[in-house]
C-alpha cells in the first residue's frame, strides 16, 4: 500500500498507522444514504514539509482512495495525525438552484421558472468540483420550479438517491455513484475467516409508505408481511405516487441481518456494499459499515457492526376532502427575507402563502424597538399569557385569579369581576409605593416600620412597641 501527499509518495518508514471508518446507517434502515468514508493517518513529522490538501492511497499501482485533509493534530512531538475524508465532504455546502431555473411554463395566469432534476443533479456535482458517470436516472425529467437555499447539496443528492431507491457514495477517484441496495453481495466471507460473530434479527422490506400528513391518505405499496420503509417526508423530489412505487420496486423483498464481527478481512469491500457471511450452508447478508478498520501491510482488517431497529410509525388518518395534494413547494429567499410556500393539487395551483423571515441582526433591531421595514413586535401570545405594551398578563381558563406584571408592579385580580386582590407597586394617585390586599395573613408576626410588631402566640397575641 502506497500513500501520496499531493502526488508525492510518502516513505513507508514515515507511516505509523492508517485506519478508516465508514457508516451507512445509525439507528434505522433508510434509502438515499450519502456515504462518506473517513480515515486517520498518523505519520512522522518529517513526512510533512507543507500540509497536503489531497492524500491518495494506491495498492499495486491501483488507486484505492482519494481523500481530503479535513483536520490535523500536531501536538505530538514526533507524529502528526491527519483526519481525511472522501469527496462526499465537498457536498457540505448550501445549494441554491435558482440560477439554473431558466425554463418557463404557464400555470393559469402565472409564469413559472423551472429546471429539470437532471440539470439540478449535474449542477450540484459541478459546484462541488466532482464528476459522475451517471447520465440518466428515474425522475431526471421532473420539472422543479422551486428551491430552498438553506438545504445542503448533500441533502439534495440524498433525496435524488432515495427517489431512485439507492444509496450514494464516492468511487476511488471521487466520482459520484449510485449503489443499489437490493442487490447481490459484493463479497462472501466464510465464518472460518473471522474470529467471532453474532447474528442478529432478520429484516425483510415488504412495504413502502409515504405519509406527510397532508395528503388525505398515505401512498402505500406492498404488504405488512415484513417491515415497512417510511419514505423521508422531507424529500422535496417525491411528489406523486409513482415516485413511491419506484422506491418500492427497487427495495421490495430486500433482506438483511443485524450482524457483528470484530475481526474480518475487508480488502475487497467498500462502505455500503452488501457482504455475505456464510457457514457453508446458511448465508447472512448485511451492510458493510465499520469503524477503526486498520491497515496491516497491504491488508485491511477490522469489525463490521449492523444493529438496526425495524422502524414503526402510525400512518396519519385524515377524514374529509378527497383531493390529493400533489406537491408542497417552498422557496426561501434570504436576500429578500421571504419564504414562499406553494401548495398544488394534481390539477392546479391552489394557494400561495408568503411570510417574512428575519436575520438575527434584524430580530435584534425589532427587540430594540427600531423595527425592520417599519415592523415592530407589539404583542406576543402564548396558550396562557400575553405580553404587550401594558405588561405581562397571565390568565388560565377556569382559574380564580389572573395577574399582570408591568412597570408599576404586580396586580392580582379576581377573574370573574376584575376585583383587586393584591397590588404591590407604585400608586400614581398616592405618589408612593404601597401594598394593598383583600386579606393579609401572616403566619407568626407582622413588623410595621422599625418600632412596632404584632405577633401571634399559642395562647393569644400581642402588640409591641420597640
N, C-alpha and C positions, 0 to 999 in steps of 0.2 A: 504494500500500500504506500503510495507516494502523496505528499501534500505540497501544494504550491501556494505561495503568497504573491498575489498579483502577477502570476505567471512565472515566478522564480521558485525553483524547488527548495524545500526546507530539508536540511540534512537530517537523516533519521536519528542521528545522535542527539539532536536538539528536542526531539519529540518525547515528552514524558508520558502523556496519556491522551486518548481520544475516546469520548463517549457520545452517545446520541440518544435522543428521546423522540417519540412520535405518538401522538394521541389522536384518535378518531372521534371518540365519544366520551362524555363524562358519566352521566347517570342513566341516560336513556338512549336507545337507538334513534337515529334521525337520518334523514336523507338531505343531501346538499351540504355535507360537512366540508369545510375548507381546511385541508390538512397541511400543517406546517411541521417539518422536521427541524429540530434544534440540536446543535452539537456543542460540546465543551472541549476545547483543545488547550492542553497545557504544554507550553514549550519553554525551553531555556531562553532567558532574556537575550542571549547572543543571536537568536534566530530573527530578532526584530530590529531593524535599523529605523524604519518608519512603520507606523501601524498600517497593516494592509486593509484594503476595503473588500477584496474578494479572495476567498480561500477555496481552492479546488482540490478534490480528492480523486486520485486515479488508482486503478488496480490493473496491473498488466497492460498499461497504456490505454485502458478504457476509462473514460470519465464516469465516475460514480456519483459525484455530487458537486454542485456549485453553491457556495454559501457566502453570506454577507456578514460582516462583523457588526453585531448589534450592541456589544458592550465588552469591556475587558476589566480585569483586576490586575493591577501592577504592584500590589502591596508586598508580595513575597520578594525576598532579596535575590532569589535565584530564578524563579519561574514567573511567567506571565500567563494568565488564564484568559482565553478568548471565548466569548459567547457568540455562537454563529447560528444563523437561521437561513432557510432556503428562500426562494423568491416569493413565497406567499406573504412574507413580511412587507414586500413592496406594494401590496394592495391595501395597506392600512392608511388610506387617505380618504377624505370626504369627497364623494364623487358628485359632480354636477353635470347632468345630461342636457341641460337647456341649450348649449351652443350647437348641438347636432340635431336639434328638432327643426329641421328645415323643410320637411314635407308639410303639406296643408290639406285639410278636408273641412267640409262644411257640415255642421250638425245643427239642424234647424236654421237659425239666423246667425249662428256663431261660427267663426273660422277657428279651427283647432290646428295647432302645430304639433307634429309628432315625429318620432324616429322609429325605425324598425328595431326590434330587440336584437337582431344580428348586428346592427350598427352600434348599439349601446355596448354589447359584448366586445366588439372589436375596439371601441374607443377606450373602454376600461383597461384592456390589456395594453393598448398603445400608451396610454398615460402612465401606466405602471412601468413602462420600459421593458415589457415582457413580450413573448411571442407565443404562438399556438399553431397546431396543425388542425384544429377544429375548424371546419369550413361550413358546416351546417348542423342544426340540431332542432329538436322539437320546439316549436314556438318561435323560431327565428324570424318568422314573418309577422309576429304580433306588432300592432301599431301602438306604441307607447306615447301617450300625449301628456304626460305629467312628469314631474321629477321631485325629489326631496334631497336637497344637498346637505342634509345632516347625516345621511347614511354613509357608511364606509363602502368603498369599492369592493372590499372583501365580502360584505353582506350581500351586495347585488350579485356577485359571482356565485355565492351560495344559493341565492334564490333561483338563478338560472339552472344551476345544477339540480336543485330539488325538483324544479319543473320537469327535468329530464330523467328523474329517478336515479341519479348517480351522485357520487361524491366528486370532489375536485382536488387535485394536488399538482405538484411540480415534477417534471422529469429531471433527469440528471443535469441537463443544461438549462433548467428553469423555463421549460415550455409548459404552458397550462394544458392539463389533460383531464378528461372526464374518466372516472373509474367506475365501471359497472359494479353494482352491489350484488345482485342476484346472478352470480357467475360461478364458474368452476374455480377450484383452488389453484393458486399460483404455484404452490409447492406442497409436498406431502412429507410430513415428519413422523417417523415411527417412534413409539414410546421407548424403544431401545436407545434412542439418541438423546433422550432427556433424562435428567436426574430424578425429578419428581414432578407430579402434576395433580391437578384437581379438576374434575369435570363437574361443571355446574348445570343449571337448568337449560333445557332446550327451548329456543324461541322459534316460532313459525309465524310469519306475517301472512294473514289471510284476508285482511280488511284494511281499507284506506278511507279516512274521513276528513273532510274539510268543513269545519264548523266555526264560522267567525261571529256568530251571534247576531248577524244582520240578515242573512238570507233566512226566509221563513222556515226552511228546513235544510239540514246539512246535505252536502254532496257525499254520498256513501257508495262504495263499491266493495263487493266481496261479502264474506260471512264471518260469523263470530266463532268459527271452529278453532281458530288460533288467536293471535294477538292483533290488535288494531294499531296501525300507524296513523297518527294525527298530523295532518299537514300543518306546517307553520302558518298561522293566520296572519303573520306579518309579511308573508311573501307577497310582494306587490305585483308579481307577474302571474299569479294564479287568479283568474277572473271568470272562468267558465268551467262547467262540469267536465268538459273534455280534458282539461288540464289534470284534474284529479284522476280521471280514468287512465290517463297516460302513466301517471306515477304508479297506479295500481298494477297496470300491465307489466311494468318494469320490475316491481318488487314482490308481486304476489307469489306466495309459496317459498319465499326466501327463508332458509333455515340456518340457524347458527346456535352455538352453545356458549354459555359462560365457561371460560376456561382459564386456568392459571398454571404456568410452569415457570420455575425460577432460572432454568439454565438450558437453553437450546440453541442450536446453530441458526443464524439469521442472515447468512450471506446472500441468499437468493430471494430475500423478501424485503419489500418496502412497506412503509406505513400505509395502511388502508387496503392492502392485499387480503384476499381470503386465503387462509392457510388450513390445511387438513392435517389433523393428528390421527394416527391410526394404531391399533394394536394388532393389525393384520386381518382382523375380522370386522370390527366396527370402526367407523370413521366419524370424526367430530370436527366440523368446520367452524372456524371462528375468525374474527378480525385480527389483523396484525396491528397491535399498538403496544408500545413498550416504553420503558424508562431506564436510563443509565445502562444501556447496552454498551459493552466495552469491546474495543478493538484489541485483539491479541495476535500480533504478527500480521497476517492477512485475513484473519477470521473474526467476524462479528459474533458475539455470543452474549446471551442475556435472557431475560424473562419476558413472557407475554402475559398480560392480565386483561381479561374482559369480564367485567362483573356488572351487567346492565339489568335494570328492572324493566318489566313489562309495564308500559305506561297505561294508566287507567284514567279516563276522563268521563264526564257526563255530557252528552250532547245537549245543546240548547233546545228547549221546547218553546216555539213561538206559535201562538194561536191568533189568527186574523188574516191580514192581507196575504193573498196568494202570489202576488208579484214577486219575482226573484230579482234581487239586485245583482247585476252583472259585475259591477266593479265599484270600488271606492277609491278615488284618486285624490292625492293630496300634494299640493305644491307649496314648498317652503321657500320663500324668497327673503334671505337675510339682508339683502341690500335695502329693500324697501320695508322690511319688518312686517311681512304679511304671511298668513297661512291661508291657502285657498283649498277647500275641501269640495270635491266633485263626486256626487253620487249618481250613478247611471243605472237604469233598468236595462233589460235586454232590448228595449225598443228605442228609448230616447233619454236624453239628459233630464233629470227631474229636479235637481236642486244644486245651487252653488252657494256656499257659505264662506264668507271671508272675515277673518278676525285679525286684530292687531297682535303683534308679537314684539316684545321689548328686550333689549340687551340689558346686561347687569347695570351698566352705567345709566341707562335710561330709567330703569327701575329706581335707582338711587335718586335720580332727579325728581321722580314722582314722590318718593318718600320725603325729599327735601321741600316739596311743595312748589317747585319751579315748573313742573309739568313737562310733558313731551308732546309737541304739536298741539298745545292747548289742553292736553288731557291731565286731569288730576284725580286722584282717588278720593272720593268724598264719603264713601260708605263701604264697610266690609261686613258681610253677614255670614254667620255660621248657623248650625242647627239650633243652638240655644242662646245665641247672643248677637249683638250688633255693635259695631264700633264706628261712630260717625263724629261729626263736629261737636256734638253735645256730650260726648263721652263714651264710655264702655257700658253697655246695658246688658244685664244678664237676666233672662227670664225663661223658665221652663214650664211647659204645659202642665197644668194641674198643681203647680207649687203654690203655697200660701203667700210667699213673698217674692219680690223682684228687687233688683238693686242697680244703682248707677254709680260709677266712679268717674269723676272728672276733676277739673282744676279746682273746684270748690271743696271737694271732699267726697264722703261716702254717704249715699242716701238709700235707705231700705224702706220700701212701702208695701202695703197690702196689695196683692194682685187684683183683688176684686174691686176696690174703690179708690185706689191710689192714696190711702190714708198713710201718713208718715208714721213709721215705727221707730226709726233711728236716723239721726243726722249727726255726722261728725265732720266739722269743717268750718269754713268761713261764712258767717251770715252777713250778707251785704246790708240788710236793714239795721242790724245792730252794730255793724262795723267791727266785729270781733269774732274770734273762733269760739265755737260752742259745741256741746254735745247734748242733743235732745233725744229722749227715748220715751215711748209709751209706758214702759215698765223698766225700772233699773234694779237689778238684783245682784248683790254681791254676796259671795258665799260666807265671808268672815268679817271683814271690816271695810269701811269706806273712809278714805282720807280726803279731807276738804282743805285745800290750801296747804299751809305749813303748820298751822296751830290747832287743828281740830280733827277728831276722828270719831266715827260711830262704829262700835264693834259689837258683834254677837257673841254671847257666852252660852254655856249649856243651860243655865237657869234664868237667863234674861239677857238684857242688853244694856249698853252704857254709852253716854256721850262724854267725850273727854276734850278738855281744852289743854293744849300742850304749851 
